[in-house]
Amino acid sequence: MNLGIDGGFPQLGDWKDQSELAKIQEAQLDTTLGWAANSPFYRSRGLSGPGSDPVKTLAALAPTSKADLRAAYPFGMLAVPKAELATYHESSGTAGQATPSYYTERDWIDLTDRYARKWVPITPEDTFLVRTPYALMVTGHLAQAAARSRGATVVPGDNRSMAMPYSRVLRVLHDLQVSLTWSMATETLMWAAAAREAGLDPAVDFPALRAVFVGGDALSERRRTRISETWGVPVVEEYGSTETGSLAGACALGTLHLWSDRVLFEVLDPRTGELSPEGTGQLVVTPLFRQAMPLLRYNLEDDVTISSEQCPCGWPLPTVKVFGRSAFTHRVNGVPITQDVLDDAVFSLPLSDGVTFWRGRARPDSLEIEIQVDGAGGAAVADRLTEIVRASTSVTPRVTALPRGSLVPREVLTATADVVKPRALFGPDEPWDKALTYY
């Protein structure tokens, strides 16, 4: 199965088994180590090239950390002349100070090809809504470039923008007959809530929509099922980062597969410091086609489980289960509590219970959960969720049911677009207290 385009990079149809894949990886690793030797950071670590055995050379290197990238800000990782750079980016800084990233034009070919490896393909007939930030993060730019490389019509919806409130997103989805979308998983639930506020049924009134592509926030199995049930289309998950681009994509069965023909993957045991090709621990990656900013054994600090067991879908790629950042796990009475666990609990409630949004607070001795119930019977729904969480975690939470509009105010879903240009001159009857501001 060939899921990509021929841009001089390996495609999934280029190899038949793990031994052939290992040859492809080793051949490219030689080149990658040569690129990395041009980086001031890796030169400072004693790297002068691939050596006689690139696999051993890589194995001798300590992992590269996020702290290393921050310390090298802005161009301490640069391995090409600055004139060869196409774009500069920074991560969202979710778990700390943002990290810098930069790419050449050729790096971008690899980035877009990996992103476009979707089991629901992007085609010239598609109208593709990009609803992630453009700004410094790579996510919006990457989706747009990948969609354009496949001939799709791109609608640059952005995110966190005064010019693109949810009412406008809803209008675009409906009136432009958007067929594919790219956003965080939570966004799709916000659109559904906005649709209901407008008297529309997400599963009925958007017939052109054929799939939603999601990434960037937690997606438990039951949340994915709920989104698919809500919109009546497949939910295709993507996993990656601004520093690396796409690292994995979901198959038709919903399992994430690592793009191991483009990136070397290892698992770090934080207790022992040992790295292995599979197992449970922190994800360590070596992109094989990253020239502007080579990353060798880069620790993403995401907790994962990697398995080489064959997936029934038939993709000849290892699978990964992503649990999120270690920093986001909290202990309640000694029990580890993650968003993924609570998400599965909340979305195990039936759709008819009307629970779309929730929030939780974990303390050392207690767990508090609030749910927004868009209908009657909130107390009974809260009781049911209490039992579900207790059964799955052994922790008894305090669950509070809130009425519709409590966690996500209705005005957020229905507000119209603000004018986003500053004004200095006003008419005689216009208030001028907003002069020179964006409103």
C-alpha atoms as one frame of an Amber mdcrd trajectory, in Angstrom:
protein
   0.000   0.000   0.000   1.541   3.312  -1.093   0.130   6.109   1.059   2.388
   8.921  -0.101   3.749  10.634  -3.163   7.107  10.122  -4.809   9.237  12.969
  -3.490  12.491  11.090  -3.089  11.443   9.757   0.300  10.616   6.140   1.171
   6.975   5.143   0.798   5.216   2.292   2.535   5.254   0.192  -0.624   9.041
   0.357  -0.843   9.663  -2.408   1.706   8.089  -5.721   2.608   9.405  -6.643
   6.045  11.341  -5.315   9.020  14.730  -6.325   7.643  14.171  -4.264   4.481
  12.943  -1.366   6.587  16.070  -1.574   8.778  18.244  -1.225   5.659  16.339
   1.898   4.604  16.697   3.375   8.091  20.408   2.608   8.368  21.207   4.019
   4.936  19.462   7.301   5.750  20.873   7.450   9.289  24.333   7.795   7.785
  23.179  10.963   6.006  21.280  12.250   9.042  24.323  12.003  11.290  26.330
  13.867   8.674  23.758  16.693   8.715  23.741  16.751  12.522  27.522  17.158
  12.593  26.961  20.613  11.066  24.872  21.683  14.081  26.728  23.644  16.790
  24.802  21.712  19.428  25.815  18.271  18.212  29.381  19.373  17.466  29.573
  20.415  21.120  28.613  16.846  21.979  31.537  15.506  20.024  29.691  14.406
  16.888  31.860  14.705  13.790  29.865  12.474  11.433  28.333   9.020  11.117
  31.541   7.084  11.714  32.071   3.566  10.418  28.843   2.322  12.041  26.028
   4.893  12.160  23.836   2.694  14.374  26.552   2.500  17.028  27.277   6.205
  16.664  23.646   7.026  17.398  23.478   4.532  20.272  26.426   6.259  21.940
  24.630   9.617  22.073  22.650  10.724  25.099  19.055  11.761  24.391  18.402
  15.349  23.366  15.994  17.059  25.755  13.511  19.904  25.493  15.799  21.797
  27.866  18.595  21.383  25.280  16.407  22.969  22.602  15.501  25.852  24.896
  19.144  26.430  25.800  20.060  26.423  22.091  17.459  29.124  21.277  17.246
  30.498  18.674  19.690  28.927  16.193  22.045  26.727  18.189  20.596  23.647
  16.453  20.930  25.083  12.938  22.727  22.729  10.534  22.360  24.662   7.258
  23.117  28.241   6.211  20.327  30.494   7.440  19.621  31.520   3.847  18.370
  27.970   3.177  15.610  28.146   5.796  12.019  28.246   4.611  10.179  28.712
   7.932  10.771  29.276  11.643   8.368  27.967  14.308   7.975  27.596  18.045
   6.057  25.000  20.043   2.964  25.894  22.056   4.856  25.719  25.357   2.200
  23.460  26.892   4.612  22.013  29.452   7.042  24.923  29.756   8.997  27.459
  27.721   8.429  27.121  23.957  11.089  25.416  21.850  12.350  26.661  18.452
  12.096  24.715  15.190  13.017  25.482  11.589  12.733  23.758   8.231  14.119
  23.955   4.699  11.945  23.605   1.602  13.021  19.971   1.270  12.217  19.359
   4.931   8.719  20.607   4.124   8.245  17.994   1.399   8.806  15.291   3.986
   6.552  17.062   6.505   3.605  17.396   4.136   3.969  13.858   2.811   3.862
  12.392   6.301   0.831  14.462   7.279  -1.059  13.389   4.146  -0.704   9.687
   5.001  -4.349   9.383   5.925  -6.513   6.309   5.389  -9.180   8.820   4.399
  -7.201  10.474   1.592  -7.106  14.187   0.820  -8.213  14.735  -2.788  -8.658
  17.653  -5.245 -12.425  17.376  -4.718 -12.115  18.185  -1.009 -12.783  21.472
   0.735 -10.475  21.357   3.731 -11.060  23.508   6.828  -7.902  24.181   8.850
  -9.005  25.065  12.370  -5.696  25.053  14.259  -3.435  28.043  14.956  -1.210
  29.343  12.194   0.996  31.768  14.156   4.357  30.271  15.253   3.220  26.680
  15.683   3.594  24.421  12.656   0.177  22.777  12.821  -1.949  25.115  10.669
   0.783  25.714   8.110   1.438  21.973   7.848  -2.178  21.021   7.255  -2.562
  23.742   4.641   0.611  22.706   2.808  -0.369  19.036   2.860  -3.896  19.730
   1.626  -2.624  21.980  -1.155  -0.065  19.331  -2.173  -3.031  17.010  -2.794
  -5.004  19.631  -4.701  -7.659  20.344  -2.055  -9.304  23.733  -1.562  -8.120
  25.101   1.790 -10.278  27.211   4.097  -7.833  28.838   6.580 -10.061  28.908
   9.648  -7.304  29.505  12.192  -8.090  29.183  15.909  -8.151  31.525  18.882
  -8.979  34.332  16.451 -11.453  37.156  16.974 -12.189  36.986  13.267 -13.294
  33.342  13.390 -15.815  32.743  16.198 -17.745  29.498  16.341 -20.755  30.983
  14.571 -18.533  31.692  11.559 -16.951  28.237  11.705 -20.444  26.779  11.621
 -21.415  28.926   8.627 -18.271  27.923   6.739 -18.776  24.230   7.494 -22.338
  24.379   6.228 -22.277  26.876   3.353 -18.938  25.880   1.788 -19.784  22.187
   2.067 -16.563  21.423   3.889 -15.635  17.772   3.432 -12.533  17.452   5.655
 -11.437  19.324   8.764  -8.275  19.584  10.840  -8.531  20.645  14.489  -8.086
  19.552  18.048 -10.578  16.908  19.084 -12.293  19.253  21.541 -12.971  21.712
  18.705 -15.262  19.258  16.943 -17.412  19.030  20.067 -17.564  22.834  20.241
 -18.800  22.924  16.633 -21.464  20.372  17.492 -22.625  22.470  20.449 -22.706
  25.570  18.225 -24.733  23.645  15.652 -27.312  22.659  18.250 -27.553  26.268
  19.440 -28.353  27.174  15.832 -31.009  24.467  15.593 -28.895  22.170  13.415
 -28.137  18.468  13.771 -24.393  17.791  13.294 -25.035  14.299  11.933 -27.681
  15.425   9.420 -27.193  19.028   8.340 -23.586  18.795   7.105 -23.858  16.106
   4.405 -20.628  17.052   2.603 -18.476  16.254   5.638 -16.767  12.859   5.224
 -14.101  12.848   7.968 -12.582  14.952  10.725  -8.800  14.938  11.229  -7.794
  15.661  14.818  -4.621  16.071  16.839  -3.000  18.178  19.514  -5.125  17.228
  22.526  -6.110  14.082  24.339  -8.261  11.647  22.389  -9.438   8.691  24.385
 -11.103   5.812  22.572 -14.535   6.743  23.881 -14.094  10.431  23.012 -13.239
   9.395  19.445 -16.349   7.226  19.345 -18.477  10.081  20.692 -17.179  12.534
  18.069 -17.811  10.010  15.295 -21.288   9.307  16.662 -22.029  13.029  16.895
 -20.985  13.924  13.344 -21.632  10.586  11.649 -18.157  10.454  10.071 -14.786
   8.810  10.819 -12.385  10.518  13.221  -8.792  10.252  11.962  -6.192  10.960
  14.640  -2.752  12.459  14.034   0.142  12.503  16.505   3.198  14.706  16.275
   4.792  17.952  17.414   6.035  21.279  16.092   9.598  20.036  16.564   9.074
  16.915  14.449   5.915  17.181  12.358   3.687  14.124  12.045   5.008  11.043
  13.833   2.008   8.724  13.631  -1.403   8.428  12.063  -4.471   6.337  12.745
  -5.483   3.425  10.537  -9.105   2.600   9.721  -9.329   0.686  13.014  -8.361
   3.788  15.003  -4.906   2.507  15.972  -1.982   4.927  15.752   0.912   3.705
  13.592   4.390   5.205  13.753   5.966   6.442  10.493   9.041   4.326  11.108
  10.312   4.604   7.527  10.846   8.334   8.118  11.684   8.446  11.839  13.572
   6.166  14.219  11.613   5.515  17.416  12.843   4.401  20.827  11.324   4.104
  24.278  13.205   5.515  27.264  12.750   3.912  30.667  13.076   6.978  32.931
  13.979   4.784  35.903  16.958   3.074  34.300  17.830   5.381  31.409  17.752
   2.430  29.014  16.370   2.802  25.495  14.640   0.053  23.540  12.701  -0.199
  20.261   9.417  -1.021  21.978   7.763  -1.181  25.375   6.417   1.474  27.744
   8.192   4.691  28.654   8.965   8.106  27.154   9.032   8.495  23.378  12.444
   9.264  21.867  12.621  10.126  18.157  15.263  10.631  15.469  13.728  12.173
  12.313  15.675  10.789   9.365  14.928  13.529   6.815  15.347  16.686   8.919
  18.219  18.744   7.473  17.766  22.263   8.845  17.532  21.121  12.465  18.527
  17.483  12.926  17.269  15.926  16.130  19.058  12.859  17.450  17.289  10.797
  20.092  14.979  13.675  20.947  12.907  12.979  24.064   9.361  14.260  23.515
   8.581  13.461  27.173   5.313  11.808  26.165   4.440   8.548  27.908   3.773
   5.860  25.306   3.633   2.154  24.636   5.155   0.976  21.339   4.417  -2.488
  19.972   5.675  -4.358  16.916   2.690  -6.714  17.019   0.931  -6.774  13.641
  -2.232  -4.675  13.513  -5.251  -6.345  11.822  -5.430  -3.369   9.439  -2.385
  -4.703   7.592  -0.156  -1.620   7.802   3.428  -2.902   8.244   4.229  -0.331
  10.917   4.647  -0.443  14.702   1.756   0.843  16.766   1.810   3.409  19.547
  -0.503   4.270  22.394   0.055   7.833  23.616  -0.763   8.578  27.251   0.396
  12.212  27.296   2.999  14.101  29.280   4.243  12.639  32.532   3.814  16.095
  34.064   0.065  15.899  33.534  -0.472  12.771  35.650  -1.811  13.502  39.130
  -2.055  11.191  42.126  -5.173  11.050  44.267  -4.788   8.926  47.380  -1.768
   7.379  45.683  -3.705   6.470  42.518  -2.448   7.951  39.208  -5.215   9.934
  37.495  -4.904  11.060  33.878  -7.181  13.001  31.560  -7.366   9.960  29.289
  -8.847   7.833  32.080 -11.435  10.446  33.040 -12.242  11.158  29.400 -13.063
   7.510  28.822 -15.254   7.555  31.923 -17.186  10.676  30.888 -17.758   9.511
  27.318 -18.854   6.072  28.414 -22.058   7.861  29.394 -24.625   7.476  26.600
 -25.103  10.315  24.108 -28.656  10.708  25.435 -27.283  11.900  28.793 -26.245
  15.125  27.047 -22.718  15.389  28.468 -20.245  16.984  26.079 -17.989  19.100
  28.310 -16.299  18.393  31.637 -13.444  19.544  33.829 -11.669  18.007  36.774
  -9.390  18.979  39.640  -7.122  16.406  41.264  -5.859  17.015  44.778  -3.678
  14.657  46.829  -6.736  13.438  48.734  -9.716  14.192  46.493 -10.973  14.287
  42.909 -13.566  16.842  41.808 -15.350  16.620  38.447 -17.859  19.008  36.936
 -19.958  18.018  33.938 -22.256  20.125  31.797 -25.550  18.292  31.286 -27.538
  19.646  28.357 -30.879  18.406  29.595 -32.787  17.109  32.598 -31.691  14.532
  35.134 -28.295  16.016  35.943 -28.118  14.532  39.443 -28.734  11.000  38.134
 -26.088  11.476  35.441 -23.612  12.663  38.090 -24.333   9.571  40.171 -23.726
   7.307  37.190 -20.400   8.984  36.423 -19.351   8.685  40.070 -19.791   4.933
  39.895 -17.957   4.672  36.554 -14.927   6.579  37.859 -14.882   4.610  41.110
 -14.951   1.328  39.207 -12.144   2.327  36.829  -9.791   4.074  39.270 -10.827
   2.994  42.818 -11.099   6.725  43.597 -14.536   8.070  44.543 -14.909  11.519
  42.945 -17.227  14.342  43.850 -19.196  14.887  40.627 -21.328  17.997  40.134
 -23.780  18.358  37.268 -24.042  21.878  35.866 -26.734  23.194  33.521 -26.235
  23.922  29.836 -24.031  26.948  29.261 -22.081  26.623  32.523 -18.749  25.307
  31.222 -19.101  26.631  27.680 -21.224  29.806  27.723 -23.804  30.080  24.968
 -22.434  33.450  23.870 -19.129  31.743  23.032 -20.990  29.465  20.618 -23.262
  32.104  19.110 -21.239  35.348  19.058 -20.674  36.904  15.640 -17.319  37.975
  14.235 -15.711  41.061  15.701 -14.190  43.718  13.504 -10.459  43.147  13.796
  -9.077  46.368  12.385  -8.243  49.399  14.525 -10.153  52.621  13.914  -9.147
  56.174  14.703 -11.899  58.220  13.032 -15.557  58.002  14.092 -18.790  59.665
  13.090 -20.612  62.183  15.312 -22.908  59.594  16.914 -20.369  56.750  17.263
 -18.648  55.968  20.575 -14.911  56.504  20.188 -13.734  54.797  23.364 -12.396
  51.916  21.256 -10.147  54.088  19.121  -7.005  52.329  17.895  -8.001  49.040
  19.500  -8.980  45.774  17.793 -12.672  45.170  18.210
